[in-house]
Amino acid sequence: MVTQTTNQTEIIYPDCDGEPMSDNTKQFRWIVTIKEGLEWLFKNDDNVFIAGDLLWYPVEGNNVIRAAPDAMVIMGRPKGDRGSYQQWKEANIAPQVVFEVRSPGNTQTRLDKKLVFYDRYGAEEYYLYDPDKGDLSGWLRRDGRLDVIDQMLDWVSPRLKIKFNMLGTELQLYRPDGEKFATYVELATSREQENLAKEQAQQELERSQQELKLEKVRSQQLAAKLRELGINPD
């Protein structure tokens, strides 16, 4: 009797594609601002996973079909660290929303391939921002395919409920509560200003309370002096 054995080579899904996260400081700043703004937006929802520059493998058994969006949102998957997003291990849920920030190194052909990838593998919304030219584009899945969003100004994402706008060439993203996506420096500065205002308000309150105490003491001293003179201060 001959026993046949089958040697199956384990497929490795690399965590890195060898590409840099960004080409310059401007692109990096926008990637971080968008990604961290999304984290802030969904910080209280444990069932929304946010990632930046993470490889997404949509097809089990194929480690060549992959993309690494600058930022992506997956609703229905728990937060947590991952080396890559292997869709078949994630209840086969594709990222619903993806973002790309264009850099000088992004050729049009490369961007076209990304659009085809996101269209083919199930993204519902795709947003592309070029900080150098101030261009903002978007695509929304309609009738089974990603279709161009004609007007991005004041556009509200169906999934995220965030509003897109432009101030000159600068992208403006607003949370549903009206708060603007901000850089860490902007948030830290705002926090410092709030703390300073609170400290000043507390100091003013303490000063007012001290003045009231002094006024009360002076009033009591005056009343006592009048009584010594036989005058009823009441």
C-alpha positions in Angstrom: 0.0 0.0 0.0 1.4 3.4 -1.0 0.6 6.4 1.1 0.5 9.7 -0.8 1.4 12.9 0.9 0.7 16.4 -0.4 3.2 19.1 0.5 1.3 22.4 0.8 3.4 25.5 1.0 2.1 28.0 3.6 1.2 31.3 2.0 2.8 34.3 3.7 1.0 37.6 3.7 3.7 40.2 4.4 3.0 43.1 6.7 5.1 45.4 4.6 5.1 46.1 0.8 8.4 48.0 0.9 6.7 51.3 0.0 7.1 54.3 2.3 4.1 55.6 4.1 4.5 59.0 2.6 6.8 60.9 0.2 7.0 64.2 2.1 5.9 66.0 5.3 2.8 67.5 3.8 1.4 64.1 2.8 2.4 62.5 6.1 0.7 65.3 8.0 -2.6 64.8 6.1 -2.5 61.0 6.5 -2.1 61.3 10.2 -4.7 64.1 10.5 -7.3 62.0 8.6 -6.5 58.7 10.4 -6.4 60.2 13.9 -9.5 62.3 13.2 -11.3 59.1 12.3 -10.0 57.4 15.5 -11.3 60.3 17.5 -14.7 60.1 15.7 -15.2 56.4 16.6 -13.2 56.3 19.8 -16.3 55.1 21.8 -17.3 52.4 19.2 -15.4 49.2 19.8 -16.8 47.7 16.7 -15.2 50.1 14.2 -11.6 49.4 13.2 -9.5 52.3 11.8 -6.1 51.8 10.1 -3.5 53.8 8.3 -1.1 52.4 5.7 -2.1 48.8 6.5 -2.0 46.2 3.8 -5.5 44.9 2.9 -5.6 41.4 1.4 -9.1 40.8 0.0 -8.5 37.3 -1.4 -7.5 34.2 0.6 -4.6 32.3 -1.0 -3.4 35.3 -3.0 -0.7 37.5 -1.4 -0.2 39.6 -4.6 -3.7 41.1 -4.6 -3.3 43.8 -2.0 -3.5 47.5 -1.3 -2.5 49.8 1.6 -4.9 52.8 1.8 -3.6 55.8 3.5 -6.6 55.5 5.8 -9.5 53.0 5.9 -12.6 52.4 8.0 -14.1 49.0 8.7 -17.4 49.0 10.5 -18.3 45.7 12.1 -14.8 44.7 13.1 -13.3 45.2 16.6 -10.5 47.6 17.3 -7.1 46.1 17.9 -3.6 45.7 16.5 -3.1 43.8 13.2 -0.1 43.1 11.0 -2.4 43.3 7.9 -6.1 43.2 7.2 -6.8 39.7 5.8 -10.4 40.0 4.9 -11.4 36.3 5.1 -10.3 36.4 8.8 -12.5 39.5 9.4 -15.9 38.0 8.6 -15.1 38.8 5.0 -16.0 42.5 5.6 -14.3 44.8 3.2 -13.3 48.3 4.3 -16.3 50.5 3.7 -14.4 53.8 3.4 -10.9 54.4 2.1 -8.8 57.6 1.8 -5.7 58.4 -0.3 -3.6 61.5 0.0 -1.8 62.1 -3.3 1.9 62.8 -3.3 4.3 63.8 -6.2 5.3 60.2 -6.5 1.7 59.0 -7.2 1.4 58.6 -10.9 -2.0 58.8 -12.5 -1.7 55.2 -13.6 -1.0 54.1 -10.0 -4.0 56.0 -8.8 -6.2 54.5 -11.5 -5.1 51.1 -10.4 -6.1 51.9 -6.8 -9.5 53.1 -8.0 -10.0 49.8 -9.9 -8.9 47.8 -6.8 -11.3 49.6 -4.4 -14.1 49.2 -6.9 -13.4 45.5 -7.5 -13.0 44.6 -3.9 -16.0 46.3 -2.3 -15.2 49.7 -0.9 -18.4 51.8 -0.6 -16.7 55.2 -0.5 -13.3 56.4 -1.8 -11.8 59.8 -1.2 -8.7 61.3 -2.9 -7.1 64.5 -1.8 -4.2 66.3 -3.5 -2.7 68.8 -1.0 -0.4 70.3 -3.5 -3.0 71.2 -6.0 -5.9 71.5 -3.6 -8.0 68.9 -5.5 -10.6 66.8 -3.8 -12.3 63.9 -5.5 -14.7 61.2 -4.3 -16.5 58.1 -5.4 -19.6 56.4 -4.0 -20.8 52.9 -4.7 -24.0 53.0 -6.8 -25.5 50.1 -8.7 -22.7 47.9 -7.7 -19.8 50.1 -8.8 -17.9 53.2 -7.6 -19.3 56.2 -9.3 -17.9 59.8 -9.2 -19.3 62.2 -6.7 -20.1 65.3 -8.8 -19.9 67.9 -6.0 -17.6 67.3 -3.1 -18.1 70.7 -1.4 -20.4 70.3 1.6 -20.5 66.6 0.8 -21.5 64.4 3.8 -20.2 60.8 3.9 -23.2 58.4 4.1 -21.1 56.0 6.2 -19.1 58.4 8.4 -21.5 61.4 8.5 -18.4 63.7 8.2 -18.6 66.8 6.0 -16.1 67.6 3.3 -15.2 71.2 2.4 -12.3 73.2 1.1 -10.7 76.4 2.4 -8.6 77.6 -0.5 -6.4 74.5 -1.2 -6.8 73.1 2.4 -9.1 70.2 3.0 -11.6 70.8 5.8 -13.3 67.8 7.5 -16.0 68.2 10.0 -17.4 65.7 12.5 -21.2 65.4 12.8 -21.0 67.6 15.9 -19.4 70.4 13.9 -15.9 69.9 15.3 -13.1 70.1 12.7 -10.5 67.4 12.2 -7.3 68.9 13.5 -3.6 68.1 13.8 -2.1 67.0 17.2 -0.5 70.4 17.5 -3.9 72.2 16.9 -5.6 70.0 19.4 -2.8 70.4 22.0 -2.9 74.2 21.5 -6.7 74.3 21.9 -6.4 72.2 25.1 -3.7 74.5 26.5 -5.9 77.5 25.8 -8.9 75.9 27.4 -6.8 75.1 30.5 -5.4 78.6 30.7 -9.0 80.0 30.4 -10.1 77.7 33.3 -7.1 78.8 35.4 -7.8 82.5 34.8 -11.5 82.0 35.6 -10.6 80.1 38.8 -8.1 82.9 39.8 -10.8 85.5 39.2 -13.3 83.6 41.3 -10.8 83.2 44.1 -10.0 87.0 43.9 -13.7 87.9 44.0 -14.2 85.6 47.0 -11.2 87.1 48.8 -12.5 90.6 48.2 -15.9 89.6 49.6 -14.3 88.3 52.7 -12.3 91.5 53.2 -15.4 93.6 52.6 -17.2 91.5 55.2 -14.4 92.0 57.7 -14.3 95.7 57.1 -18.1 95.9 57.5 -17.9 94.0 60.8 -15.1 96.3 62.1 -17.2 99.4 61.1 -20.2 98.0 62.9 -18.2 97.3 66.0 -16.8 100.9 66.0 -20.2 102.4 65.7 -21.5 100.3 68.6 -18.6 101.6 70.7 -19.8 105.1 69.8 -23.3 104.2 70.9 -24.7 104.1 67.4 -26.8 101.1 66.3 -25.3 100.1 62.8 -28.6 98.2 62.1 
